[in-house]
Amino acid sequence: MTFLIAKDQNLKDKVKDAEVIYLPEEHINQKDHEHQLRVIKFMHSEGFNFVIAMEMFQQSFQKHLDDYIACKISEEEMIEKTEYKKRWGYDPSLYSPIWRFAKEKGIRIYAINAPSELLREIRQKGLKNVKDPILPNPIVEQTEEEIKDLMEVLKDHPKTDTKSFFEIQNTWDNVMAYAIVRILQENPDKKVVVLAGKGHIGSMDKGIPYRV
């Protein structure tokens, strides 16, 4: 299995050989989203068969994404029914060109993020004490490099509960990685284009790519 973090413009040969294409972003960086759309349009124009996996939607709302792509509900209804503004919160216009293109071309979008309810349960009980079908078993533990990076982040948040912070970060990476594995199993003839924050897919040996 081959993976690719698509940061440059020389993509054709790389995309051809990759089963998973990661498109990292800073969530409010318009240029990152323009690059994501450019890669998606390029892949469609070249005839690649693919689906899109988005961190921006929580998995419990998959039906509404499917209904939107199938033209059963409007964009406004999709945003409302997925609780996008409550659960993600970033301006929909950052992503709307992407999901509109997917709808136009009939490209399925998968919601891969962890539901807020699951994260709340993990904060209350601890990751080891929570079982859920969207959590892999066993959980892939954080690497020494990931722990080091997260400790740097914590320096700016001294009042944060360290154990909970590490467990939630690991939950996000594990849940989304496990979702991508299931998508690959469900779509053996398709590539998966992953849209997520750089903290999750910025490196092949950390975060989601490492766990996939």
C-alpha positions, 0 to 999 in steps of 0.5 A: 500500500502506497501513501502520499502527502500531496504538497507539490505540483508534480502529482500525476505519477505520484497519485497514480501509484498511491492508494491514499492521498493526504492533503494537509491544511491549516484550517483557516488558510485559504491557499491550503483549501485552494490546493486541495480543490486543485488536486481533487479537480486534477484527479477527476480530470485524469480519470482517477477513481476516488472518494474524499475523506474529511475531518470536518464532519463527524462520523455519526452524520454520514447519511446527510453527506450521502443525501447531499451528494445524491441531491436529496438535500440542499447544501444548507440542509446538509450543513444544518443536519451535520451540525457543521457549525456547532461541531466544526465551526470554521467558515463553510465557504472554506470548504464549500467549493470542495463539497460542491465539486464533489456533488457535481461529479458524484464523488462520495464524501466520507465523514471520518472525525470522532463524534463529540459524544465519544470524546466526552465519554473518553474525557470522563472515563479514560480511553482504555475504559471506552469501547466503541465500534469506531475505535480500533482494538488495540489502540495505536499508542503515540510515538516518542516523537508525537509525545515530544511534539505534544509536550511542546504544545502543552507549554502554552496551555499549562492548565490543561489536563495532560492525560486527557489532552494526550488521550483526545489527540490519540483518539482523533488520530486513531478514529480517523485512521481506522475510518480510512482503513474501513473506506479502503476495504469498502472501496478496493478499486478507489483511492482515498483523498484525505482532508485534515489538519497538518497536525494529523497528516503533516508527516508520514511517520506520525498521526493518521498516516502512521496509524493507517 
